Amino acid sequence: MASLSARLLMAFTRRSIKRDDITGDQLVAHMRRSMNTSQPQILPFGVSATAFRLGDFHGTYVTVAEPEYTILYLHGGGFVAGRTQTYHNLAGRLAKALKAQVFLPDYPLAPEHPFPAGVNYCFDFYRYLLE
């Protein structure tokens, strides 16, 4: 038998995310509204976030003053939803704890950009960072 917290989470999910009576396009729009709504992200002290454009790649760059490591952070959303702004605080905490620079790429999302467009974009950006 599921725990009380698991049952509450399932009930919340059924009411807020799962929809049986909508089309695929409506489902994607609903999922993006649900996942892309976030509170303003506050960066830790000593961390900055700026937009970047490196060649064909763009997104957000979160860093400390003198980074020692580079992190490529791919936000959640299954290549269908999500946005980098939701993860600024987490990336900032990673950057501060690890003395790192964190790249959060704005990769293309399905269904506008069908699979494997998002995966290929991220893999190409990873190779770009290695060079």
Secondary structure in CASP SS format (residue, H / E / C, confidence):
PFRMAT SS
TARGET T0000
AUTHOR 0000-0000-0000
METHOD secondary structure of the structure
MODEL  1
M C 1.00
A C 1.00
S C 1.00
L H 1.00
S H 1.00
A H 1.00
R H 1.00
L H 1.00
L H 1.00
M H 1.00
A H 1.00
F H 1.00
T H 1.00
R H 1.00
R H 1.00
S H 1.00
I C 1.00
K C 1.00
R C 1.00
D C 1.00
D C 1.00
I C 1.00
T C 1.00
G H 1.00
D H 1.00
Q H 1.00
L H 1.00
V H 1.00
A H 1.00
H H 1.00
M H 1.00
R H 1.00
R H 1.00
S H 1.00
M H 1.00
N H 1.00
T C 1.00
S C 1.00
Q C 1.00
P C 1.00
Q C 1.00
I C 1.00
L C 1.00
P C 1.00
F C 1.00
G C 1.00
V C 1.00
S E 1.00
A E 1.00
T E 1.00
A E 1.00
F E 1.00
R E 1.00
L E 1.00
G C 1.00
D C 1.00
F E 1.00
H E 1.00
G E 1.00
T E 1.00
Y E 1.00
V E 1.00
T E 1.00
V C 1.00
A C 1.00
E C 1.00
P C 1.00
E C 1.00
Y E 1.00
T E 1.00
I E 1.00
L E 1.00
Y C 1.00
L C 1.00
H C 1.00
G C 1.00
G C 1.00
G C 1.00
F C 1.00
V C 1.00
A C 1.00
G C 1.00
R C 1.00
T H 1.00
Q H 1.00
T H 1.00
Y H 1.00
H H 1.00
N H 1.00
L H 1.00
A H 1.00
G H 1.00
R H 1.00
L H 1.00
A H 1.00
K H 1.00
A H 1.00
L H 1.00
K C 1.00
A E 1.00
Q E 1.00
V E 1.00
F E 1.00
L E 1.00
P E 1.00
D C 1.00
Y C 1.00
P C 1.00
L C 1.00
A C 1.00
P C 1.00
E C 1.00
H C 1.00
P C 1.00
F C 1.00
P C 1.00
A H 1.00
G H 1.00
V H 1.00
N H 1.00
Y H 1.00
C H 1.00
F H 1.00
D H 1.00
F H 1.00
Y H 1.00
R H 1.00
Y H 1.00
L H 1.00
L H 1.00
E C 1.00
END
